[in-house]
Amino acid sequence: MNIQLDSLLKNSPFPWWEWDIIRNTVIFNDRKATMLGYDAERFKGKGYQKFTDLLHRGDYERTMEDMRQVLQGKKELYQIDYRILASDGHYRWYMDRGTVIETTEGRPSKMRGIVIDLGEENPQEGAGHILLDFIKSASLNDETGLEDSYFTLCSNCLKVKKDNQRWIPVSKALLSGLEGKPSHGICPDCIRLLYPGYADFILQDVV
């Protein structure tokens, strides 16, 4: 991730992560750590184990197995809900979704994803409503009248929304020509990719 994009994503309300599998280093925006009450510096420059060490022992193995399935090419989407220890000593449920974004010699070398805080109780059927409410509250509403001073950036695939309809990849030329402040969202393609079970429910209200 280049420095300009990293700066744009730093204050994203969507807690994102990107794992360099070969080097075993995880970069992320601070919200991923601070929403659990931790100082983000605790995790910076560290491997994935710094996060997985906080998983509830009842969720650890199935979380690792879901990741193994993706790394072995048996499935495309890493999708798991687990409990993770917050700084106050309580476990919170996270909805974690991610996909491979880069391969090296045919093997996954980089993954990126987004985590959503579901609260202390497993919401089960209510997860879709929590996800919808979060996406709606975290994204700038196009009807605010601020379109001229904001541009919308997908916090997962890093595409930019143009003309209120099209989402286009961020090139260096586009990045240098962007005016205004970033408004963060998740594009329809990423909603379908990361949340296939909830996509129709979400898209009917946010697109």
Secondary structure, DSSP 8 states (H G I E B T S, - for coil): --HHHHHHHTT-SS-EEEEETTTTEEEE-THHHHTTT--GGGTTT--THHHHTTB-HHHHHHHHHHHHHHHTTS-SEEEEEEEEE-TTS-EEEEEEEEEEEEEETTEEEEEEEEEEEEESS--GGGHHHHHHHHHHHHS--GGGS-GGGEEEEETTT--EEETTTEEE---HHHHHH--SEEEEE--HHHHHHH-TTTHHHHHHHH-
